[in-house]
Amino acid sequence: MNSLSPDPVQLLQLFQKVAPAQFFYELCQKHEYRFRQGIYTPAVVVWLMIWQRLPGNRGLAAAVQYLLHGGAQVLLNDCKRCTEGKVSAATGGYCQARQKLPKLIVSEVTERIVEQLRPEMQEGWKELKRPVCVVDGSTLPLRHAAELVKEFPPGSNQHGENHWPVMQIVVFHDVCSGLALRPSWGPMYGDGAVSEQALAEQALERVPADGVVLGDGNFGIFYFAYRVQQSQRHSILRLTQARAQKILGSELTEGTDRKIVWIPSRWERSVYPQLPENACVEGRLIVCRNPSRPEELLYLFTTLDLPVEEILSIYKLRWNVETDLRSLKRTVGLQEISSQSLEMVEKELLVAVAAYNLVRAVMCLAARRANLTPRQLSFSFVQTAVAAALPGLDHAASEEEYRQRMDRLLRYAAQGKLPRRSRMRSYPREVWGRGGRFPARKRTVENGGQTK
């Protein structure tokens, strides 16, 4: 795409471009997946699952009706029912196709979309000619189903066990374009609970080889810094005051910028016995004033050889992840996963990431046309514009009409510019107080062993 006059593509054509029919054919061959040459081919199923996430969270019936009214027409093959217009409005065929589609195919499609979009959307840091990815974690409540409860056990408190299974996810986001890499996930509670640091280690291989990893104090530990260094990537990690004090071995004062060799403590070796005997990380420890909270000091560890001002400017980009996670969880309906099987939940998660990235691509096109950066546009505003424009784009009678409608979409999307604020917004970890008092529902076990 040319940064001055980007090609006018809409989401479906963008999906076709980054994941063409040949790619799906090769995936099916690779994973030995045989499907019937009917209506719901892998390409159609993946696109409909993405489409369900774009406007918010539409059901199976809405997806089938979208297909019946001409949506995804270019993805359909020449089967008899398609050519004769005898596609059923029932949701059974689509539901079964979703369940049969292998998770590995959905996973590779999600990664393919990121790989294809990243070179076209990458703007990069002006002085740092490499991608910058910020890591953060979150949790997702799931449906109370036996399989999900077993895989993602609910938490507990002084009142007993909670009801809803909880999945913990870790995502790397590109701080400039907002693209989300394929996440890692695992249980938050129970005997098999996985820490955010362990999940981040799993996702680390998806960060570009020349990328810079940003992390807050939760990831500012020796083990994660060592794994980033072993992957031959650079890092900027925030440390707690106690950890910075122990590493430096002297008083922490504003303006400190010292080269250090970070070695694991006795406690860290007991927690991570797989660390080699000579494990260490070479870098710099920087102490500077927090721009958003002048009364607070920042303690940063980095392996980059750049001036302190540039290190701080790059680290400030980490705050973008607060709105990225909100967009990923809420505006593409990730908080409302209705599936009750483990494999379908994982496929829904991957598809939501793919839908999020396609909307980010449209934001990038609109921003370039308006001489803005993608971060200056509202994700929810652009998502609404895309959802409203999709029917007209799908039914354009000619290439000229299509281009005119796409130009109008990009023009409207560019109007969703976020306001300039005199003070940077903060996102403190706060919750609303509890509402009215209702009696707690108690579980009763009947003869059949079913919990009610």
N, C-alpha and C positions, 0 to 999 in steps of 0.2 A: 504493500500500500504506500502510496505517496503521501507524505505528511502534509502537503499543501492541498492536494485534491484527491482524497481517498476514494477508492472504488465504492460505489453505492451498492452494498450487499445487505440483505436482510438476514435475520437469524437462520431461517431454513437454508438459504443458499450458503450462508457461512458454515452451517453444520455440514452441508454437502461438500463444501470445499475442504474442510479440515478432516472430515471422516467420509471419504467417497465410498461408493459401492464396492470398488475393488478392495478397499481396506477391510470392509466387513467380510468379504469373501475370503480373504487371506486369514482373517482372524478365525473364522469358522473352520477353515482347513487346519490351522495351527492347533486348535483345541479339539479337533475331531467332533465338532458339533454339527449334526445333521438336522436340518429343519425342513419342513414341508414348504414347497414353493407356492404358498398361498398369500393371503393378505398381510398377515403379521410377520413379516421378515424381521431379522434383527435390527436392520436400519430403521424400519417403521416403528418397532417397539421402543427402541432407545429414544427416537425423536418424540414420540407421544409421551413418554415418561418425562422428558425434558419439558415439553410443552405444558404438562400438568403443573410444573413448578413455576413457570414463568409468570402467570397472572396472580399467583398466590399459592393455592393448593386445590386444584380442581380434581374431581373424582373420575372414576373409570367411564361413567356414562358421558361426561362432558368430552373426554378424549375421543370416544367413539363417534359422537356427534360431530366433532371437529373434523374427523376423518371423512365422515359421510358427506359433509358439505364442502369437500374439495381441499381441505387442509392436507398437507403432505402428499398431494397428488403426484408430485415428481418422484417420490420415493417408492410408489407402488409399482409392482411388476405387472406382467401381462397375463395374470391368471384369469380364468374364465369369469369368476364372480366380479373381478374388478372391471373387466372390459364390458360386461353386460350390466353393470351397475346394480348388482344384487348383493351388495355387502350388507350383512345383518346389523341391526342396531343394538343387538344384545351385547352385553359386555363379557360373556363367557370366553369367547375366543381370545380377546385381548388379555383377559386376566390369566388364562392358561399360558399364553405366550410370554407374559412377564415372568411367571414363575419358572418356566422352563429355560429362559435365557440364562446362560452361565454367567456367574459373577465375574469371572476372569475377562469375559468379553466387555462387560460394562466398565470394568476397571481400566482396561487398555484403551477404550474409547475416551474415557475421562483424561487419561494421561496424554493421549494423542491431541486432544483439543488444546491442552496447555502448551504442548510442544510446538504446535502450529501457530498459536496466537502470540506466544512470547516474543519471537523475533519482530513481529509487526507492531507490538504494543510497547516494547521495551524502550523507555526513554533514558533511563540510567541517571546516575548522579553526574553533575556537570564535570567535577574534577575526578570522579571515580568511575572509570569506564568499565563497570561490571554491575551485574544485578545485585540488589540488596533485598534480602528476605527476612521477615520478622516472624518469630515463632511464638505461638501462644496456644493455650488450651481452654477447653470449655466442657460442659456436660450437656447431655440430651436425655430428657425423660422419655421412656418408651412405654408401649402398651403392656398391661399386666397379662402376659401369656406365659405358659409353662416353660417353653423353650427359651424365651427372653429372660425370665427370672433366673433360670439356671445359668445362662451365659453372662448376664449382667445383674448380679444380685442387688436387691435394694439395700439402702443404708439403714442405719438404726440409730436411735437416740435413747434417752432415759425413759421414754414411753413405750419402747419396743421397736419392732421392725417396721420400716416404711413399706408403702404399697407398691410404688412404681420402680421398675428396673431403671438403672442409670448407666448410660454409656459415657465414657470419657473419650474426648477426641483432642488431637493436636494437629494444627494446621500451620503450614508456612504460607505467608502472603507476600507477594511482590509489593514493596512499599510504594512504588511509583504507579504501576498500572492497576494494582489491586487484585491481580490474578491469584487464585487460590490453588496451590498444588494439591495433589491427592493426599487426603488426610490419613492419619493412623488412628486406630481406636482400640479400646479394650475396656474391661470392667473397672469401675472405680472402687467397688467394695468387694468383700469376700476373700477367700483364700487365694484366688488368682488375680487379685487387684494389680494393675499396672500403673506405675507412676508416669507423670507427664514427661519426665526426663527420658524414661525408657521409650515412650512413644515418639518423642522428638528424635531420638537416635534412629528409630526405624524410618522416620520420614526424611532424615538428613540426606539420604542418597538421592532424593528427588530435587534437591536444591542444585542449581547449575554449578558445574565444577569450578567456575571462577567466581562464585557468589560470595556475598558477605552475610553472615548470620547475625541477626540482632535478637537479644533476649533480655528479659527483665530479671529481677533478683531470683525468681524461681528457677531459672536456668543458669544462673551465675554460680555454678558449682564446678569443682575440678573435673569430675567425670565427663560432664557434657563438653566443657572446654577442650578436654583431651580428645574426645571423639571427633569434634569439629576439626581440630588440628590434624588428626590422623587421616581425615578425609581430604586433607590438603585444601581446605577452605578457610577463609579468614572469619574472624568473629569480633563483635562488640557486645560484651555482656555486662550487665549491672551486678555489682556485688553488694552484699549487706555490709554494714559498717564493721561488724565483728569479724567477718571473713576477710575484709580488706585489711583490717588491723593485724590479723594473724599472718597474712601473706607478706605484708610490708615489714612487719617487725619493728616498726617505729611509729612516731606520732603522725596521725593523719591531718594534714593541713591543706587548706585551699591552695591550688596552684601546683600540687605535687604531680609530677610526670616522670616516673622512674621505670627503667627497664628491670624486669623481674624474671625469675625462674620459679614457676608455680609448681610445687610438689604436693602430693596428696598427704593428708593427715592420717594419723593412726585410725581414727574413726572411719574415714573414707575408705581406707584399705579393708577394713572389716566389712563395710557395706558392699564394696565392689572388689571382691577377692580376685576377679579376673584381670585387674590392672597389673601390668608388668612391673618388675622390681625397679626398673629405671624410668618409670613413667614420669614425665614432667611436661610443662607447657611454657614456652618462652613467649614473652609479650611485654606489655606496658600496663602499669597501674596509674590511672589518672583520677585526681580529685578536683572537682570543679563545682561551681554553683549551679543548682537546678534552675533553668530559665523560667519555669512555670511556678516554682515555689522558692523565692529568693532566700528564705530562711533555712532551706534544706541543701545539703551537699550530696553530690552524685559521686559514686565510686565505680569507675568503669575499668574493665579489663579489655584490652584489644591486642590483636596481633598485626594491626595495620600500622604502617609507618607514615602517618599523616599528621599535620598540625592539630593541636588540641581543639581549635575552633571547628575544624572540619569533622573531627570525630564526634564532637557534641552535636553538630548540625545533622550528621547522619543518624545519631542515636535518637534525636527528636522525631525522626520519621517513624519510630516504633509506635508512637501514639496513634498512628493510623489504624492499627489493628483493632482498636476498640470499635470503630464504626464498621470495619470489614467483617468482624465476627457477628455484629448485630445484623448486617445485611445478609450474611450467609445463613444465619439461624432463623431470622424472622421474615424477611421479605421474599425468600424462596421457600418458605414453609417448612424449614428443617425442624422446627419445634413441634411439628404436627405429623410425625411419621405414624401412619395408621397400621402398617403391616405388623403381623404377629408372628412371623417366622424370622429366624436369624438371617438367612440369605436374602430375603426380600428387604429387610431393614438395611442391610449393607448395600444392596443395589440402590435403594432409595437415597441413601447418603451420597453415594458416588454420583448419581444423576443430578442431585441438587447442586453439587459442586460444578458439574458441567453446565447446568442452566445459569448459575451465578457467573461463570466465566464468559458465557456468550453475551450476557447483558453487559458485562464489563467491556467487552469488545465494542459494542454499540456506543457505550459511553466514550470510549477512546476516539471513535470516528467523529462523534458529535463535538467532542472537545477540540479536536484538531481543526475542524471546520470553523469553530468560533475562536480559534487562537487561545484556547484555554488548556489547562491540564486536566486529566480525568478526575483528579481529586477535587476539582472545583465544582463538579456536578453532583447532584443528589442521586444516589442509587435508586431509591424508591420512585422518584420522579421519572427517571429514564425508564424504569421497569414498567410503569403505568403507560408511558407513551408507546413503548414497544408492544404491550398487550393490546392497546387500542388500534394500533396500525397494522397488526398482523393480518386480519381478514382482508383488508384492502390490498395489501401487498400480495397475498396469495392469489387474488382474483384479478390482478391487473391484466387488461386485455392485450396490451402490447408492451414491448420493451420500453418505449418512450413513456407510457403511462406509469410503468413500474418505477422508472428513474425519477419521475416527478413526485410520486408518492414517497419514495425513499428519501429524496431531498427534503420533502416536507417533514418527514419523521426526524431526520437529523437536525433540521432547523428548530423543531419544537423541543427535541431533547436538549439542545444547547441552551434553551431558556431555563433549564432547571439548575441554574447557577446558585451555589450556596452563598449565603450572605458573608460579608467580611466582618469578622468580629474583632472588637478592640482587645478582647482577652481570649486566650485559648481555652476551649471548653475542656473540663475535666470529667472523668467518669469514675467517681468513687464507688467502691464496693458497698452499696447500701441496698436495703430492702424495705418494702413497705411493711407497716405493722399489720398484725392479724386483724381480720374483720370480725364479724359477729361470731359469737360462741355457739357452736353446734356440738351436740354429743358425738363422740368418736364412734365410727362404725366398727363393731367387733366381729372378728372372724369366728365362725362356728364350723366344726368338722362333723359331717354327717357320716352315715355308715359307708357310703361309697368312697370316702376319702376326699370328696370334693370340698374345697374351701368356699364359703359364701360370705 
